[in-house]
């Protein structure tokens, strides 16, 4: 759907930017791992990191259907979604903040006329619980959730929807992500990809860089500044 293009030097001359939230803009990876651990262990299912790795790119709906089917749970996906949403809202309402430098960078992009979008498989109700502590509607032209397209980040639908809403081409857009599978999907669409170091000590940096044009360790990296800023 989108033409291929040659990536420019970092920082690229992009006209739109897509941001993941969990693990990228906010240090919430271990928070969700804790929620995942509690979810499985209360159902007498041994937890390991691979379960969170499986769930993180899927979103609530796809993840709930997978968990119910994979472990033959005697409950509906809707019940699982409700539990995850409630736990997420409780954690996000007071404790979750943007990582240092993230808001400043997004506002800089917007001041330069660059369109910004949030693309997440987290739940819209969870994000609503963070307003007005985090001014999402001031930071992003577009916010797209996994539930809007019914697919996780292992499929292109979410990013395609974001590009359509932004009226942007993949070649003119950069994406910031912390998951290899998400970067792989974005790369296949010809977006410029920037991997972001998350709060997950088990994050596979070698796998990240296989799908990333660039890599940053924090939002205070001076290389994020446009050359003419």
Residue pairs with C-beta under 8 A, 6 or more apart in sequence:
1 160
1 189
2 160
2 163
2 169
2 170
2 171
2 189
2 190
3 169
3 170
3 171
3 190
4 171
4 190
5 170
5 171
5 190
7 192
7 213
8 192
10 194
10 213
10 214
10 223
11 223
11 224
11 225
11 226
11 227
12 174
12 192
14 114
14 172
14 173
14 174
14 192
15 113
15 114
15 115
15 168
15 172
15 173
16 114
16 115
16 116
16 117
16 163
16 166
16 168
16 172
16 173
16 174
17 106
17 109
17 114
17 115
17 116
17 117
17 173
17 174
17 175
17 176
18 116
18 117
18 118
18 119
18 159
18 162
18 173
18 174
18 175
18 176
18 186
18 191
19 25
19 106
19 116
19 117
19 118
19 119
19 140
19 175
19 176
20 119
20 120
20 175
20 176
20 177
20 178
20 179
20 182
20 196
21 28
21 118
21 120
21 122
21 127
22 28
22 29
22 32
22 56
22 120
22 122
22 178
23 29
23 56
23 178
23 179
23 196
23 198
23 199
23 200
23 203
24 176
24 177
24 178
24 196
24 198
25 98
25 99
25 102
25 176
25 219
26 96
26 97
26 98
26 99
26 102
27 99
27 198
27 199
28 92
28 96
28 199
29 56
29 178
29 198
29 199
29 200
29 203
30 199
30 200
31 91
31 95
31 96
32 52
32 55
32 56
32 88
33 49
33 52
33 200
35 84
35 87
35 88
35 91
36 47
36 51
36 52
36 55
37 47
38 87
39 67
39 80
39 83
39 84
40 46
40 47
40 51
41 47
43 71
43 73
45 71
49 202
54 66
55 63
55 66
55 67
56 121
56 179
57 121
57 152
57 153
57 154
57 179
57 181
57 182
58 66
58 121
58 146
58 152
58 153
58 154
59 121
59 122
59 145
59 146
59 147
59 151
59 152
59 153
60 81
60 84
60 85
60 121
60 122
60 123
60 146
60 147
61 77
61 81
61 146
61 147
61 150
62 121
62 146
62 150
62 151
62 152
63 80
63 84
63 152
64 77
64 78
64 80
64 81
64 84
65 77
67 73
67 77
67 80
68 75
68 76
68 77
68 80
73 80
81 123
84 123
85 123
85 125
85 126
88 122
88 123
88 126
89 125
89 126
89 129
92 126
92 127
92 129
92 130
93 129
93 130
96 130
96 134
97 133
97 134
98 134
99 218
99 219
100 218
100 219
100 220
101 218
101 219
101 220
102 219
103 139
104 219
105 219
105 224
106 116
106 139
106 140
107 139
108 225
108 226
108 229
109 116
110 116
110 139
112 226
112 229
115 141
115 142
115 166
115 168
116 139
116 140
116 141
116 142
117 140
117 141
117 142
117 143
117 144
117 162
117 165
117 166
118 136
118 139
118 140
118 142
118 143
118 144
119 144
119 153
119 158
119 159
119 162
119 175
120 127
120 143
120 144
120 145
120 146
121 145
121 146
121 152
121 153
121 158
122 145
122 146
123 145
123 147
124 145
124 147
127 136
127 143
127 145
130 136
131 137
136 143
137 143
141 166
142 162
142 165
142 166
144 158
144 161
144 162
144 165
146 152
146 153
146 158
148 158
148 161
149 157
149 158
149 161
150 157
151 157
151 158
152 158
153 159
153 177
153 179
153 181
153 182
153 185
154 181
154 182
154 185
155 185
156 185
156 188
156 189
159 175
159 185
159 186
159 189
159 191
160 189
163 169
163 170
163 173
163 189
166 173
170 189
170 190
170 191
171 190
173 191
173 192
174 191
174 192
174 193
174 194
175 183
175 186
175 191
175 192
175 193
175 194
176 194
176 196
176 216
177 183
177 186
177 193
177 194
177 195
177 196
178 195
178 196
178 197
178 198
178 200
178 203
178 208
180 204
180 207
180 208
180 210
180 211
183 193
183 195
183 208
183 211
183 212
184 211
186 193
186 211
187 193
187 211
187 212
192 213
192 214
193 211
193 212
193 213
193 214
194 212
194 213
194 214
194 215
194 216
195 205
195 208
195 209
195 211
195 212
195 214
195 215
195 216
196 215
196 216
197 203
197 205
197 215
197 216
197 217
197 218
205 215
208 215
209 215
216 223
216 224
